[in-house]
Structures are given as C-alpha cells and as structure tokens.
Amino acid sequence: MAMRFSALLTSLCLVALKLVCYIVSLQRIFTTDPG
C-alpha cells in the first residue's frame, strides 16, 4: 500500500514538474516576444 502511494506521489511530482516547466517556457516566449 505504501509502495503504491509512493509511486503515485512520484508520478504526481513528475507531472507537476513538467507543468511548471511548460508554464515557465510559455511565459518566457510571451515575455521575449519582439512584437
């Protein structure tokens, strides 16, 4: 049970990390827009 919860938490952290990287890259694209 604990192993399954740990695996779920790890995958959740990975998804959150990808989401943060995606948001940061989006903000970087919008802030460096030459228009």
TATA-V926682 format. One record per backbone hydrogen bond with DSSP energy under -0.5 kcal/mol. CO is the residue of the C=O (numbers start at 1). NH is the residue of the N-H. If there is no record, write none. Layout:
CO,NH
CO,NH
//
This chain:
1,5
2,6
3,7
4,8
5,9
6,10
7,11
8,12
9,13
10,14
11,15
12,16
13,17
14,18
15,19
16,20
17,21
18,22
19,23
20,24
21,25
22,26
23,27
24,28
25,29
26,30
27,31
28,32
30,33
//
